[in-house]
Amino acid sequence: MPTVSSDIRYAVASAVAGGVVFVALSWAVEGEVDWVRGAAFMLAFGVVVTVALVYSKQEK
């Protein structure tokens, strides 16, 4: 399944970008960074993006 590996590469980049936005917003709103929630957000965001990419390609 070569498409899954390319989907994972895209999802990792998206999760990192989402994590950067989460850290910036967390720091701006709360004045400190919650690393545990940030890591959980990045993991969940990466999984959601990967699943969405895999299923969107299956329907074509």
MMTF fields as JSON, N, C-alpha, C and O atoms, coordinates in Angstrom:
{
  "mmtfVersion": "1.0.0",
  "mmtfProducer": "UNKNOWN",
  "numBonds": 239,
  "numAtoms": 240,
  "numGroups": 60,
  "numChains": 1,
  "numModels": 1,
  "chainsPerModel": [1],
  "groupsPerChain": [60],
  "chainIdList": ["A"],
  "bondAtomList": [4, 2, 8, 6, 12, 10, 16, 14, 20, 18, 24, 22, 28, 26, 32, 30, 36, 34, 40, 38, 44, 42, 48, 46, 52, 50, 56, 54, 60, 58, 64, 62, 68, 66, 72, 70, 76, 74, 80, 78, 84, 82, 88, 86, 92, 90, 96, 94, 100, 98, 104, 102, 108, 106, 112, 110, 116, 114, 120, 118, 124, 122, 128, 126, 132, 130, 136, 134, 140, 138, 144, 142, 148, 146, 152, 150, 156, 154, 160, 158, 164, 162, 168, 166, 172, 170, 176, 174, 180, 178, 184, 182, 188, 186, 192, 190, 196, 194, 200, 198, 204, 202, 208, 206, 212, 210, 216, 214, 220, 218, 224, 222, 228, 226, 232, 230, 236, 234],
  "bondOrderList": [1, 1, 1, 1, 1, 1, 1, 1, 1, 1, 1, 1, 1, 1, 1, 1, 1, 1, 1, 1, 1, 1, 1, 1, 1, 1, 1, 1, 1, 1, 1, 1, 1, 1, 1, 1, 1, 1, 1, 1, 1, 1, 1, 1, 1, 1, 1, 1, 1, 1, 1, 1, 1, 1, 1, 1, 1, 1, 1],
  "groupList": [{"groupName": "MET", "atomNameList": ["N", "CA", "C", "O"], "elementList": ["N", "C", "C", "O"], "formalChargeList": [0, 0, 0, 0], "bondAtomList": [1, 0, 2, 1, 3, 2], "bondOrderList": [1, 1, 2], "singleLetterCode": "M", "chemCompType": "L-PEPTIDE LINKING"}, {"groupName": "PRO", "atomNameList": ["N", "CA", "C", "O"], "elementList": ["N", "C", "C", "O"], "formalChargeList": [0, 0, 0, 0], "bondAtomList": [1, 0, 2, 1, 3, 2], "bondOrderList": [1, 1, 2], "singleLetterCode": "P", "chemCompType": "L-PEPTIDE LINKING"}, {"groupName": "THR", "atomNameList": ["N", "CA", "C", "O"], "elementList": ["N", "C", "C", "O"], "formalChargeList": [0, 0, 0, 0], "bondAtomList": [1, 0, 2, 1, 3, 2], "bondOrderList": [1, 1, 2], "singleLetterCode": "T", "chemCompType": "L-PEPTIDE LINKING"}, {"groupName": "VAL", "atomNameList": ["N", "CA", "C", "O"], "elementList": ["N", "C", "C", "O"], "formalChargeList": [0, 0, 0, 0], "bondAtomList": [1, 0, 2, 1, 3, 2], "bondOrderList": [1, 1, 2], "singleLetterCode": "V", "chemCompType": "L-PEPTIDE LINKING"}, {"groupName": "SER", "atomNameList": ["N", "CA", "C", "O"], "elementList": ["N", "C", "C", "O"], "formalChargeList": [0, 0, 0, 0], "bondAtomList": [1, 0, 2, 1, 3, 2], "bondOrderList": [1, 1, 2], "singleLetterCode": "S", "chemCompType": "L-PEPTIDE LINKING"}, {"groupName": "ASP", "atomNameList": ["N", "CA", "C", "O"], "elementList": ["N", "C", "C", "O"], "formalChargeList": [0, 0, 0, 0], "bondAtomList": [1, 0, 2, 1, 3, 2], "bondOrderList": [1, 1, 2], "singleLetterCode": "D", "chemCompType": "L-PEPTIDE LINKING"}, {"groupName": "ILE", "atomNameList": ["N", "CA", "C", "O"], "elementList": ["N", "C", "C", "O"], "formalChargeList": [0, 0, 0, 0], "bondAtomList": [1, 0, 2, 1, 3, 2], "bondOrderList": [1, 1, 2], "singleLetterCode": "I", "chemCompType": "L-PEPTIDE LINKING"}, {"groupName": "ARG", "atomNameList": ["N", "CA", "C", "O"], "elementList": ["N", "C", "C", "O"], "formalChargeList": [0, 0, 0, 0], "bondAtomList": [1, 0, 2, 1, 3, 2], "bondOrderList": [1, 1, 2], "singleLetterCode": "R", "chemCompType": "L-PEPTIDE LINKING"}, {"groupName": "TYR", "atomNameList": ["N", "CA", "C", "O"], "elementList": ["N", "C", "C", "O"], "formalChargeList": [0, 0, 0, 0], "bondAtomList": [1, 0, 2, 1, 3, 2], "bondOrderList": [1, 1, 2], "singleLetterCode": "Y", "chemCompType": "L-PEPTIDE LINKING"}, {"groupName": "ALA", "atomNameList": ["N", "CA", "C", "O"], "elementList": ["N", "C", "C", "O"], "formalChargeList": [0, 0, 0, 0], "bondAtomList": [1, 0, 2, 1, 3, 2], "bondOrderList": [1, 1, 2], "singleLetterCode": "A", "chemCompType": "L-PEPTIDE LINKING"}, {"groupName": "GLY", "atomNameList": ["N", "CA", "C", "O"], "elementList": ["N", "C", "C", "O"], "formalChargeList": [0, 0, 0, 0], "bondAtomList": [1, 0, 2, 1, 3, 2], "bondOrderList": [1, 1, 2], "singleLetterCode": "G", "chemCompType": "PEPTIDE LINKING"}, {"groupName": "PHE", "atomNameList": ["N", "CA", "C", "O"], "elementList": ["N", "C", "C", "O"], "formalChargeList": [0, 0, 0, 0], "bondAtomList": [1, 0, 2, 1, 3, 2], "bondOrderList": [1, 1, 2], "singleLetterCode": "F", "chemCompType": "L-PEPTIDE LINKING"}, {"groupName": "LEU", "atomNameList": ["N", "CA", "C", "O"], "elementList": ["N", "C", "C", "O"], "formalChargeList": [0, 0, 0, 0], "bondAtomList": [1, 0, 2, 1, 3, 2], "bondOrderList": [1, 1, 2], "singleLetterCode": "L", "chemCompType": "L-PEPTIDE LINKING"}, {"groupName": "TRP", "atomNameList": ["N", "CA", "C", "O"], "elementList": ["N", "C", "C", "O"], "formalChargeList": [0, 0, 0, 0], "bondAtomList": [1, 0, 2, 1, 3, 2], "bondOrderList": [1, 1, 2], "singleLetterCode": "W", "chemCompType": "L-PEPTIDE LINKING"}, {"groupName": "GLU", "atomNameList": ["N", "CA", "C", "O"], "elementList": ["N", "C", "C", "O"], "formalChargeList": [0, 0, 0, 0], "bondAtomList": [1, 0, 2, 1, 3, 2], "bondOrderList": [1, 1, 2], "singleLetterCode": "E", "chemCompType": "L-PEPTIDE LINKING"}, {"groupName": "LYS", "atomNameList": ["N", "CA", "C", "O"], "elementList": ["N", "C", "C", "O"], "formalChargeList": [0, 0, 0, 0], "bondAtomList": [1, 0, 2, 1, 3, 2], "bondOrderList": [1, 1, 2], "singleLetterCode": "K", "chemCompType": "L-PEPTIDE LINKING"}, {"groupName": "GLN", "atomNameList": ["N", "CA", "C", "O"], "elementList": ["N", "C", "C", "O"], "formalChargeList": [0, 0, 0, 0], "bondAtomList": [1, 0, 2, 1, 3, 2], "bondOrderList": [1, 1, 2], "singleLetterCode": "Q", "chemCompType": "L-PEPTIDE LINKING"}],
  "groupTypeList": [0, 1, 2, 3, 4, 4, 5, 6, 7, 8, 9, 3, 9, 4, 9, 3, 9, 10, 10, 3, 3, 11, 3, 9, 12, 4, 13, 9, 3, 14, 10, 14, 3, 5, 13, 3, 7, 10, 9, 9, 11, 0, 12, 9, 11, 10, 3, 3, 3, 2, 3, 9, 12, 3, 8, 4, 15, 16, 14, 15],
  "groupIdList": [1, 2, 3, 4, 5, 6, 7, 8, 9, 10, 11, 12, 13, 14, 15, 16, 17, 18, 19, 20, 21, 22, 23, 24, 25, 26, 27, 28, 29, 30, 31, 32, 33, 34, 35, 36, 37, 38, 39, 40, 41, 42, 43, 44, 45, 46, 47, 48, 49, 50, 51, 52, 53, 54, 55, 56, 57, 58, 59, 60],
  "secStructList": [7, 2, 2, 2, 2, 2, 2, 2, 2, 2, 2, 2, 2, 2, 2, 2, 2, 2, 2, 2, 2, 2, 2, 2, 2, 2, 2, 2, 2, 2, 1, 1, 7, 7, 2, 2, 2, 2, 2, 2, 2, 2, 2, 2, 2, 2, 2, 2, 2, 2, 2, 2, 2, 2, 2, 2, 2, 2, 7, 7],
  "xCoordList": [0.829, 0.0, 0.877, 1.063, 1.407, 2.289, 1.559, 2.189, 0.256, -0.455, -0.587, -0.658, -0.62, -0.743, 0.5, 0.394, 1.678, 2.902, 2.955, 3.426, 2.491, 2.462, 1.414, 1.605, 0.316, -0.699, -0.15, -0.429, 0.627, 1.211, 2.21, 2.262, 3.002, 3.941, 3.193, 3.627, 2.092, 1.295, 0.651, 0.577, 0.183, -0.468, 0.512, 0.145, 1.753, 2.755, 3.026, 3.094, 3.18, 3.402, 2.2, 2.368, 1.009, -0.194, -0.298, -0.692, 0.053, -0.003, 1.011, 0.719, 2.195, 3.205, 2.729, 2.873, 2.165, 1.638, 0.5, 0.424, -0.371, -1.444, -0.91, -1.458, 0.15, 0.775, 1.387, 1.307, 1.997, 2.569, 1.463, 1.62, 0.36, -0.773, -1.331, -1.662, -1.439, -1.934, -1.032, -1.522, 0.286, 1.233, 1.112, 1.101, 1.022, 0.913, -0.373, -0.346, -1.481, -2.749, -2.763, -3.274, -2.208, -2.15, -1.32, -1.7, -0.204, 0.666, 0.012, 0.129, -0.673, -1.317, -2.502, -2.715, -3.264, -4.464, -4.136, -4.597, -3.338, -3.09, -1.774, -1.57, -0.892, 0.401, 1.43, 2.569, 1.054, 1.99, 1.559, 0.43, 2.467, 2.186, 1.885, 2.651, 0.777, 0.419, 0.919, 0.263, 2.071, 2.717, 1.947, 1.948, 1.302, 0.574, -0.64, -0.858, -1.426, -2.579, -2.123, -2.784, -1.006, -0.473, -0.071, -0.352, 0.592, 0.987, -0.233, -0.268, -1.232, -2.46, -3.179, -3.706, -3.2, -3.833, -3.115, -3.761, -1.785, -1.026, -1.267, -1.429, -1.292, -1.534, -2.927, -3.083, -3.927, -5.302, -5.47, -6.128, -4.879, -4.983, -4.325, -4.867, -3.167, -2.484, -3.283, -3.335, -3.907, -4.722, -5.936, -6.265, -6.595, -7.779, -7.417, -8.135, -6.318, -5.906, -5.556, -5.931, -4.845, -4.479, -5.714, -5.822, -6.637, -7.863, -8.667, -9.195, -8.761, -9.508, -8.872, -9.58, -7.556, -6.883, -7.06, -7.304, -6.939, -7.087, -8.501, -8.672, -9.513, -10.895, -11.307, -12.136, -10.757, -11.121, -10.575, -11.181, -9.459, -8.897, -9.601, -9.601, -10.202, -10.908, -12.213, -12.668, -12.823, -14.118, -13.994, -14.998, -12.812, -12.632, -12.685, -12.552],
  "yCoordList": [-1.181, 0.0, 1.25, 1.874, 1.613, 2.788, 4.097, 5.073, 4.143, 5.401, 5.714, 6.884, 4.699, 4.94, 5.641, 6.554, 5.23, 5.879, 7.34, 8.186, 7.651, 9.054, 9.831, 11.011, 9.175, 9.818, 10.106, 11.157, 9.175, 9.376, 10.524, 11.319, 10.624, 11.75, 13.078, 14.032, 13.157, 14.381, 14.641, 15.787, 13.579, 13.731, 14.205, 15.001, 13.726, 14.167, 15.655, 16.391, 16.089, 17.524, 18.347, 19.421, 17.857, 18.565, 18.59, 19.601, 17.487, 17.428, 18.371, 19.011, 18.463, 19.388, 20.827, 21.633, 21.145, 22.503, 22.784, 23.875, 21.818, 21.981, 22.129, 22.892, 21.41, 21.525, 22.888, 23.428, 23.446, 24.793, 25.814, 26.705, 25.685, 26.585, 26.392, 27.369, 25.146, 24.869, 25.506, 26.121, 25.363, 25.944, 27.463, 28.075, 28.067, 29.524, 30.011, 30.974, 29.361, 29.764, 29.489, 30.296, 28.362, 28.036, 29.059, 29.5, 29.427, 30.412, 31.793, 32.517, 32.158, 33.469, 33.568, 34.617, 32.5, 32.537, 32.301, 33.042, 31.267, 30.876, 31.408, 31.392, 31.875, 32.365, 31.278, 31.57, 30.039, 28.923, 27.835, 27.833, 26.92, 25.863, 24.569, 24.149, 23.951, 22.649, 21.58, 21.285, 21.01, 20.076, 18.773, 18.174, 18.328, 17.059, 17.187, 16.337, 18.239, 18.451, 18.714, 18.289, 19.405, 19.66, 18.377, 18.193, 17.483, 16.2, 15.357, 14.716, 15.353, 14.603, 15.175, 14.426, 16.499, 17.138, 16.758, 16.432, 16.797, 16.45, 15.002, 14.709, 14.098, 12.689, 12.487, 11.815, 13.061, 12.92, 13.558, 12.99, 14.732, 15.419, 14.596, 14.489, 14.019, 13.178, 11.947, 11.568, 11.319, 10.134, 10.504, 9.798, 11.589, 12.017, 12.349, 11.96, 13.059, 13.409, 12.153, 12.038, 11.211, 9.974, 9.18, 8.728, 9.009, 8.257, 8.959, 8.305, 10.265, 11.013, 10.858, 10.681, 10.92, 10.769, 9.363, 9.201, 8.358, 6.978, 6.735, 6.169, 7.15, 6.914, 7.777, 7.351, 8.965, 9.797, 9.21, 9.381, 8.532, 7.913, 6.609, 6.203, 5.943, 4.694, 4.932, 4.055, 6.077, 6.344, 6.77, 6.811, 7.084, 7.533, 6.396, 6.606],
  "zCoordList": [0.0, 0.0, 0.0, 1.045, -1.138, -1.186, -0.923, -0.517, -1.141, -0.911, 0.568, 0.945, 1.407, 2.842, 3.364, 4.183, 2.903, 3.381, 2.948, 3.708, 1.761, 1.342, 2.137, 2.431, 2.481, 3.32, 4.71, 5.286, 5.247, 6.572, 6.542, 7.48, 5.481, 5.374, 5.36, 6.005, 4.648, 4.617, 5.972, 6.418, 6.631, 7.931, 8.997, 9.861, 8.947, 9.928, 9.765, 10.749, 8.534, 8.298, 8.758, 9.336, 8.509, 8.95, 10.468, 11.049, 11.11, 12.574, 13.204, 14.215, 12.62, 13.145, 12.996, 13.915, 11.843, 11.646, 12.629, 13.195, 12.828, 13.807, 15.22, 16.015, 15.537, 16.85, 17.085, 18.188, 16.055, 16.172, 16.431, 17.265, 15.725, 15.943, 17.353, 18.025, 17.806, 19.157, 20.208, 21.154, 20.049, 21.012, 21.029, 22.096, 19.854, 19.783, 20.452, 21.219, 20.17, 20.781, 22.282, 23.059, 22.687, 24.113, 24.869, 25.954, 24.302, 24.95, 24.976, 25.965, 23.895, 23.826, 24.791, 25.399, 24.934, 25.768, 27.241, 28.109, 27.523, 28.906, 29.466, 30.679, 28.609, 29.068, 29.291, 29.658, 29.078, 29.183, 28.208, 27.716, 27.942, 26.977, 27.724, 28.591, 27.383, 27.946, 26.972, 25.973, 27.269, 26.349, 26.209, 25.134, 27.254, 27.196, 26.28, 25.416, 26.464, 25.57, 24.144, 23.196, 23.977, 22.639, 21.937, 20.753, 22.675, 22.089, 21.747, 20.697, 22.622, 22.346, 21.13, 20.308, 21.016, 19.867, 18.577, 17.581, 18.587, 17.387, 16.983, 15.798, 17.952, 17.655, 17.068, 16.048, 17.702, 17.211, 15.836, 14.964, 15.638, 14.357, 13.251, 12.151, 13.536, 12.552, 12.182, 11.012, 13.165, 12.896, 12.052, 11.099, 12.388, 11.634, 10.189, 9.269, 9.983, 8.619, 7.828, 6.662, 8.443, 7.75, 7.355, 6.215, 8.277, 7.98, 6.891, 5.992, 6.965, 5.945, 4.571, 3.58, 4.498, 3.209, 2.648, 1.452, 3.49, 3.028, 2.516, 1.436, 3.265, 2.847, 1.659, 0.856, 1.529, 0.385, -0.912, -1.97, -0.845, -2.048, -2.391, -3.554, -1.411, -1.679, -2.409, -3.143, -2.235, -2.858, -4.314, -5.024, -4.768, -6.16, -7.13, -8.336]
}
